[in-house]
């Protein structure tokens, strides 16, 4: 089985990208296609991760790839958290639908 952390966080990212919050953010900012592509890419990588996990003990390149994937998952999760936080902040601060562009 794939290591719990990158697999679980990647699944969480896919779930977040499918949420109404990110559908709204994507619509407002024109990121809908980018979010869809990211979700598709992460889904594909998760399938590969299951196979790679079995091979990492015998292949250093695979082990390196898994480490890089973990780093990418952290970065993607941080970015999505920033988007979600700014979106929530905008809703709390007077129901605004637009995030401050200067923050990104």
MMTF fields as JSON, N, C-alpha, C and O atoms, coordinates in Angstrom:
{
  "mmtfVersion": "1.0.0",
  "mmtfProducer": "UNKNOWN",
  "numBonds": 415,
  "numAtoms": 416,
  "numGroups": 104,
  "numChains": 1,
  "numModels": 1,
  "chainsPerModel": [1],
  "groupsPerChain": [104],
  "chainIdList": ["A"],
  "bondAtomList": [4, 2, 8, 6, 12, 10, 16, 14, 20, 18, 24, 22, 28, 26, 32, 30, 36, 34, 40, 38, 44, 42, 48, 46, 52, 50, 56, 54, 60, 58, 64, 62, 68, 66, 72, 70, 76, 74, 80, 78, 84, 82, 88, 86, 92, 90, 96, 94, 100, 98, 104, 102, 108, 106, 112, 110, 116, 114, 120, 118, 124, 122, 128, 126, 132, 130, 136, 134, 140, 138, 144, 142, 148, 146, 152, 150, 156, 154, 160, 158, 164, 162, 168, 166, 172, 170, 176, 174, 180, 178, 184, 182, 188, 186, 192, 190, 196, 194, 200, 198, 204, 202, 208, 206, 212, 210, 216, 214, 220, 218, 224, 222, 228, 226, 232, 230, 236, 234, 240, 238, 244, 242, 248, 246, 252, 250, 256, 254, 260, 258, 264, 262, 268, 266, 272, 270, 276, 274, 280, 278, 284, 282, 288, 286, 292, 290, 296, 294, 300, 298, 304, 302, 308, 306, 312, 310, 316, 314, 320, 318, 324, 322, 328, 326, 332, 330, 336, 334, 340, 338, 344, 342, 348, 346, 352, 350, 356, 354, 360, 358, 364, 362, 368, 366, 372, 370, 376, 374, 380, 378, 384, 382, 388, 386, 392, 390, 396, 394, 400, 398, 404, 402, 408, 406, 412, 410],
  "bondOrderList": [1, 1, 1, 1, 1, 1, 1, 1, 1, 1, 1, 1, 1, 1, 1, 1, 1, 1, 1, 1, 1, 1, 1, 1, 1, 1, 1, 1, 1, 1, 1, 1, 1, 1, 1, 1, 1, 1, 1, 1, 1, 1, 1, 1, 1, 1, 1, 1, 1, 1, 1, 1, 1, 1, 1, 1, 1, 1, 1, 1, 1, 1, 1, 1, 1, 1, 1, 1, 1, 1, 1, 1, 1, 1, 1, 1, 1, 1, 1, 1, 1, 1, 1, 1, 1, 1, 1, 1, 1, 1, 1, 1, 1, 1, 1, 1, 1, 1, 1, 1, 1, 1, 1],
  "groupList": [{"groupName": "UNK", "atomNameList": ["N", "CA", "C", "O"], "elementList": ["N", "C", "C", "O"], "formalChargeList": [0, 0, 0, 0], "bondAtomList": [1, 0, 2, 1, 3, 2], "bondOrderList": [1, 1, 2], "singleLetterCode": "X", "chemCompType": "L-PEPTIDE LINKING"}],
  "groupTypeList": [0, 0, 0, 0, 0, 0, 0, 0, 0, 0, 0, 0, 0, 0, 0, 0, 0, 0, 0, 0, 0, 0, 0, 0, 0, 0, 0, 0, 0, 0, 0, 0, 0, 0, 0, 0, 0, 0, 0, 0, 0, 0, 0, 0, 0, 0, 0, 0, 0, 0, 0, 0, 0, 0, 0, 0, 0, 0, 0, 0, 0, 0, 0, 0, 0, 0, 0, 0, 0, 0, 0, 0, 0, 0, 0, 0, 0, 0, 0, 0, 0, 0, 0, 0, 0, 0, 0, 0, 0, 0, 0, 0, 0, 0, 0, 0, 0, 0, 0, 0, 0, 0, 0, 0],
  "groupIdList": [1, 2, 3, 4, 5, 6, 7, 8, 9, 10, 11, 12, 13, 14, 15, 16, 17, 18, 19, 20, 21, 22, 23, 24, 25, 26, 27, 28, 29, 30, 31, 32, 33, 34, 35, 36, 37, 38, 39, 40, 41, 42, 43, 44, 45, 46, 47, 48, 49, 50, 51, 52, 53, 54, 55, 56, 57, 58, 59, 60, 61, 62, 63, 64, 65, 66, 67, 68, 69, 70, 71, 72, 73, 74, 75, 76, 77, 78, 79, 80, 81, 82, 83, 84, 85, 86, 87, 88, 89, 90, 91, 92, 93, 94, 95, 96, 97, 98, 99, 100, 101, 102, 103, 104],
  "secStructList": [7, 7, 7, 2, 2, 2, 2, 2, 2, 2, 2, 2, 2, 2, 2, 2, 2, 6, 1, 2, 2, 2, 2, 2, 2, 2, 2, 2, 2, 6, 7, 2, 2, 2, 2, 2, 2, 2, 2, 2, 2, 2, 2, 2, 2, 2, 2, 2, 2, 2, 2, 2, 2, 2, 2, 6, 6, 6, 7, 2, 2, 2, 2, 2, 2, 2, 2, 2, 2, 2, 2, 2, 2, 2, 2, 2, 2, 2, 2, 2, 2, 2, 2, 2, 2, 2, 2, 2, 2, 2, 2, 2, 6, 6, 1, 7, 7, 1, 7, 7, 4, 4, 4, 7],
  "xCoordList": [0.845, 0.0, 0.883, 1.958, 0.428, 1.187, 1.305, 0.444, 2.392, 2.573, 1.355, 0.866, 0.875, -0.385, -0.374, -1.364, 0.718, 0.671, 0.484, -0.506, 1.38, 1.165, -0.116, -0.782, -0.458, -1.667, -2.899, -3.785, -2.954, -4.098, -4.223, -5.323, -3.113, -3.15, -3.552, -4.323, -3.039, -3.408, -4.901, -5.551, -5.445, -6.886, -7.657, -8.706, -7.147, -7.775, -7.766, -8.748, -6.665, -6.571, -7.629, -8.295, -7.785, -8.794, -10.188, -11.005, -10.447, -11.735, -11.957, -13.05, -10.917, -11.036, -11.273, -12.081, -10.573, -10.753, -12.155, -12.619, -12.825, -14.183, -15.255, -16.442, -14.84, -15.791, -16.414, -15.885, -17.536, -18.204, -17.344, -17.398, -16.556, -15.667, -14.717, -14.549, -14.09, -13.135, -13.829, -13.239, -15.046, -15.802, -16.067, -15.966, -16.409, -16.655, -15.367, -15.357, -14.286, -12.996, -12.584, -12.162, -12.707, -12.348, -13.167, -12.647, -14.439, -15.324, -14.959, -14.89, -14.729, -14.403, -13.07, -12.966, -12.07, -10.726, -10.371, -9.289, -11.262, -10.976, -10.009, -9.286, -10.002, -9.103, -9.802, -9.193, -11.042, -11.8, -11.072, -10.959, -10.577, -9.85, -8.558, -8.197, -7.859, -6.613, -6.875, -6.121, -7.928, -8.269, -8.645, -8.255, -9.406, -9.793, -8.562, -8.446, -7.641, -6.414, -5.56, -4.999, -5.464, -4.7, -5.317, -4.606, -6.64, -7.332, -7.076, -6.818, -7.145, -6.886, -5.437, -5.173, -4.518, -3.1, -2.817, -2.117, -3.36, -3.132, -3.759, -3.181, -4.92, -5.54, -4.645, -4.486, -4.062, -3.154, -1.916, -1.479, -1.36, -0.165, -0.46, 0.391, -1.64, -1.991, -1.977, -1.522, -2.47, -2.447, -1.005, -0.683, -0.147, 1.266, 1.949, 2.839, 1.533, 2.128, 1.928, 2.815, 0.78, 0.527, 1.544, 2.057, 1.835, 2.833, 4.245, 5.056, 4.531, 5.873, 6.216, 7.37, 5.237, 5.479, 6.061, 6.931, 5.578, 6.068, 7.51, 8.242, 7.91, 9.229, 10.294, 11.476, 9.913, 10.879, 12.059, 13.143, 11.88, 12.987, 14.042, 15.192, 13.65, 14.586, 15.114, 16.077, 14.502, 14.85, 14.985, 14.005, 16.194, 16.441, 15.73, 15.315, 15.586, 14.88, 13.421, 12.862, 12.826, 11.432, 11.329, 10.416, 12.252, 12.253, 12.409, 11.741, 13.28, 13.473, 12.192, 11.811, 11.537, 10.296, 9.23, 8.504, 9.137, 8.151, 8.45, 7.53, 9.716, 10.08, 9.698, 9.192, 9.941, 9.569, 8.055, 7.547, 7.339, 5.884, 5.389, 4.469, 6.003, 5.621, 5.788, 4.911, 6.916, 7.15, 6.092, 5.596, 5.747, 4.732, 3.368, 2.605, 3.066, 1.788, 1.725, 0.705, 2.815, 2.858, 2.601, 1.787, 3.289, 3.138, 1.716, 1.151, 1.14, -0.232, -1.216, -2.132, -1.025, -1.913, -1.808, -2.823, -0.598, -0.413, -1.099, -1.756, -0.951, -1.559, -3.08, -3.725, -3.646, -5.097, -5.606, -6.685, -4.843, -5.215, -5.221, -6.127, -4.222, -4.175, -5.386, -6.006, -5.721, -6.898, -8.16, -8.949, -8.339, -9.532, -9.61, -10.681, -8.475, -8.439, -8.806, -9.606, -8.231, -8.534, -9.991, -10.628, -10.51, -11.912, -12.81, -13.758, -12.528, -13.315, -13.199, -14.178, -11.994, -11.777, -12.615, -13.202, -12.676, -13.487, -14.964, -15.673, -15.437, -16.846, -17.157, -18.216, -16.239, -16.447, -16.377, -17.125, -15.5, -15.291, -16.308, -15.923, -17.574, -18.599, -19.182, -19.835, -18.962, -19.557, -18.957, -19.585, -17.759, -17.125, -16.832, -16.479, -16.977, -16.738, -15.337, -14.907, -14.618, -13.293, -12.216, -12.334, -11.17, -10.022, -9.079, -9.076, -8.297, -7.308, -6.241, -5.489, -6.163, -5.242, -3.792, -2.946, -3.496, -2.11, -1.544, -0.325, -2.401, -1.931, -1.439, -0.778, -1.737, -1.309, -0.439, 0.05],
  "yCoordList": [-1.187, 0.0, 1.24, 1.246, 2.282, 3.525, 4.125, 3.927, 4.864, 5.511, 6.372, 7.083, 6.301, 6.935, 8.437, 8.986, 9.116, 10.571, 11.102, 11.79, 10.821, 11.439, 10.949, 11.704, 9.699, 9.162, 9.85, 10.274, 9.96, 10.596, 12.075, 12.567, 12.781, 14.216, 14.43, 15.34, 13.603, 13.729, 13.476, 14.167, 12.493, 12.247, 13.441, 13.804, 14.049, 15.23, 16.387, 17.119, 16.546, 17.6, 17.388, 18.337, 16.159, 15.857, 16.21, 16.786, 15.864, 16.198, 17.695, 18.189, 18.413, 19.874, 20.509, 21.429, 20.023, 20.581, 20.314, 21.021, 19.307, 18.967, 19.706, 19.617, 20.425, 21.085, 22.322, 22.87, 22.743, 23.942, 25.184, 26.118, 25.2, 26.344, 26.519, 27.627, 25.417, 25.531, 25.665, 26.206, 25.196, 25.468, 26.962, 27.544, 27.588, 29.028, 29.814, 30.748, 29.429, 30.103, 29.967, 30.939, 28.756, 28.528, 29.368, 29.876, 29.517, 30.322, 31.804, 32.481, 32.298, 33.716, 34.065, 35.079, 33.24, 33.552, 32.95, 33.204, 32.166, 31.539, 30.367, 30.058, 29.721, 28.59, 27.238, 26.207, 27.215, 25.963, 24.879, 23.748, 25.211, 24.221, 23.794, 22.617, 24.756, 24.429, 23.501, 22.553, 23.761, 22.888, 21.494, 20.496, 21.423, 20.124, 19.352, 18.156, 20.028, 19.378, 18.906, 17.811, 19.724, 19.343, 18.106, 17.178, 18.102, 16.951, 15.689, 14.626, 15.796, 14.644, 14.165, 12.963, 15.103, 14.753, 14.035, 13.022, 14.559, 13.933, 12.539, 11.62, 12.37, 11.038, 10.047, 8.908, 10.483, 9.622, 9.281, 8.131, 10.28, 10.061, 9.111, 8.297, 9.199, 8.282, 6.833, 5.943, 6.602, 5.24, 4.761, 3.616, 5.642, 5.298, 5.102, 4.262, 5.869, 5.774, 4.388, 3.863, 3.811, 2.463, 1.462, 0.624, 1.55, 0.664, 1.017, 0.131, 2.306, 2.752, 2.35, 2.043, 2.35, 1.989, 0.585, 0.329, -0.317, -1.689, -1.796, -2.705, -0.865, -0.934, -0.09, -0.228, 0.767, 1.74, 1.109, 1.691, -0.043, -0.673, -1.238, -1.432, -1.502, -2.068, -1.032, -1.303, 0.131, 1.097, 2.49, 3.059, 3.027, 4.347, 5.467, 6.452, 5.327, 6.354, 6.451, 7.544, 5.325, 5.312, 5.944, 6.728, 5.612, 6.196, 7.717, 8.451, 8.189, 9.622, 10.269, 11.357, 9.588, 10.101, 10.243, 11.237, 9.261, 9.322, 10.505, 11.196, 10.737, 11.882, 13.201, 14.109, 13.307, 14.527, 14.692, 15.808, 13.59, 13.644, 14.159, 14.974, 13.679, 14.157, 15.673, 16.371, 16.176, 17.625, 18.367, 19.408, 17.839, 18.479, 18.469, 19.429, 17.382, 17.286, 18.339, 19.009, 18.484, 19.537, 20.908, 21.681, 21.208, 22.505, 22.727, 23.805, 21.714, 21.839, 22.032, 22.849, 21.287, 21.415, 22.816, 23.417, 23.334, 24.698, 25.726, 26.64, 25.586, 26.525, 26.49, 27.538, 25.304, 25.194, 25.732, 26.322, 25.536, 26.107, 27.627, 28.269, 28.21, 29.662, 30.171, 31.161, 29.497, 29.883, 29.827, 30.772, 28.731, 28.539, 29.575, 30.117, 29.849, 30.833, 32.219, 32.92, 32.613, 33.93, 34.023, 35.064, 32.947, 32.929, 33.081, 33.866, 32.349, 32.435, 33.814, 34.372, 34.348, 35.69, 36.708, 37.603, 36.582, 37.493, 37.388, 38.394, 36.161, 35.993, 36.58, 37.173, 36.416, 36.941, 38.462, 39.117, 39.02, 40.47, 41.133, 41.771, 40.992, 41.704, 40.927, 41.514, 39.634, 38.818, 39.027, 38.707, 39.557, 39.796, 38.48, 37.499, 38.456, 37.236, 37.195, 36.156, 38.321, 38.345, 38.364, 39.053, 37.601, 37.603, 38.734, 39.156, 39.202, 40.237, 39.653, 38.773, 40.132, 39.572, 39.73, 38.918, 40.765, 40.997, 39.869, 39.715, 39.082, 37.983, 36.804, 35.92, 36.765, 35.649, 36.196, 35.445],
  "zCoordList": [0.0, 0.0, 0.0, 0.599, -0.669, -0.738, 0.649, 1.506, 0.857, 2.147, 2.428, 1.551, 3.65, 4.011, 3.774, 3.289, 4.104, 4.015, 2.603, 2.356, 1.662, 0.349, -0.311, -1.02, -0.082, -0.687, -0.108, -0.851, 1.218, 1.877, 1.556, 1.305, 1.562, 1.255, -0.196, -0.499, -1.091, -2.503, -2.695, -3.479, -1.989, -2.062, -1.506, -2.039, -0.443, 0.13, -0.872, -0.987, -1.588, -2.598, -3.675, -4.09, -4.124, -5.141, -4.61, -5.328, -3.366, -2.757, -2.662, -2.939, -2.27, -2.155, -3.512, -3.635, -4.538, -5.879, -6.423, -7.318, -5.892, -6.324, -5.513, -5.827, -4.484, -3.59, -4.236, -5.203, -3.689, -4.188, -3.979, -4.779, -2.912, -2.683, -3.856, -4.366, -4.288, -5.387, -6.738, -7.673, -6.862, -8.086, -8.188, -9.269, -7.054, -7.037, -7.301, -8.102, -6.624, -6.842, -8.305, -8.931, -8.846, -10.238, -11.189, -12.183, -10.892, -11.737, -11.668, -12.693, -10.46, -10.27, -10.934, -11.625, -10.727, -11.185, -12.541, -13.069, -13.096, -14.378, -14.27, -15.217, -13.114, -12.874, -13.014, -12.727, -13.44, -13.469, -14.246, -13.774, -15.431, -16.234, -15.548, -15.57, -14.936, -14.237, -13.057, -12.84, -12.297, -11.18, -11.669, -11.063, -12.768, -13.322, -13.777, -13.511, -14.46, -14.925, -13.742, -13.776, -12.713, -11.525, -10.876, -10.488, -10.764, -10.173, -10.996, -10.431, -12.325, -13.196, -13.073, -13.035, -13.013, -12.891, -11.578, -11.554, -10.494, -9.192, -9.161, -8.581, -9.772, -9.836, -10.558, -10.12, -11.662, -12.427, -11.603, -11.572, -10.942, -10.131, -8.979, -8.62, -8.4, -7.314, -7.789, -7.07, -8.985, -9.53, -9.699, -9.38, -10.2, -10.356, -9.001, -8.863, -8.02, -6.69, -6.086, -5.415, -6.324, -5.8, -6.352, -5.611, -7.653, -8.254, -7.789, -7.519, -7.699, -7.321, -5.898, -5.599, -5.033, -3.635, -3.525, -2.692, -4.364, -4.341, -4.843, -4.454, -5.706, -6.339, -5.652, -5.966, -4.736, -4.203, -3.476, -3.454, -2.892, -2.184, -3.133, -2.74, -4.378, -5.346, -6.343, -7.061, -6.393, -7.427, -6.806, -6.325, -6.822, -6.217, -6.963, -6.352, -8.28, -9.044, -8.62, -8.524, -8.372, -7.922, -6.541, -6.282, -5.661, -4.319, -4.408, -3.68, -5.29, -5.492, -6.023, -5.592, -6.96, -7.526, -6.436, -6.404, -5.553, -4.475, -3.546, -3.108, -3.248, -2.399, -3.065, -2.406, -4.372, -5.102, -5.128, -5.019, -5.273, -5.252, -3.897, -3.835, -2.821, -1.494, -1.404, -0.896, -1.898, -1.876, -2.684, -2.254, -3.844, -4.687, -4.01, -4.118, -3.313, -2.605, -1.5, -1.335, -0.744, 0.281, -0.353, 0.152, -1.45, -2.103, -2.61, -2.427, -3.242, -3.75, -2.599, -2.689, -1.529, -0.369, 0.23, 0.579, 0.348, 0.868, -0.025, 0.473, -1.328, -2.267, -2.169, -2.132, -2.129, -2.028, -0.694, -0.635, 0.367, 1.66, 1.578, 2.109, 0.919, 0.748, -0.032, 0.357, -1.129, -1.912, -1.049, -1.029, -0.348, 0.471, 1.585, 1.862, 2.222, 3.3, 2.789, 3.408, 1.674, 1.107, 0.673, 0.837, 0.125, -0.282, 0.943, 0.915, 2.008, 3.24, 3.87, 4.365, 3.842, 4.393, 3.637, 4.246, 2.322, 1.516, 1.84, 1.857, 2.101, 2.454, 3.822, 4.021, 4.759, 6.112, 6.112, 6.838, 5.316, 5.276, 4.345, 3.365, 4.637, 3.894, 2.728, 1.865, 2.681, 1.636, 0.259, -0.75, 0.213, -1.079, -1.76, -1.105, -3.08, -3.846, -4.44, -4.941, -4.388, -5.004, -3.937, -2.924, -4.178, -3.283, -3.709, -4.866, -2.769, -3.094, -3.99, -3.569, -5.227, -6.209, -5.791, -6.165, -5.021, -4.625, -3.765, -3.682, -3.127, -2.295, -3.109, -2.564, -4.378, -5.22, -6.289, -7.132]
}
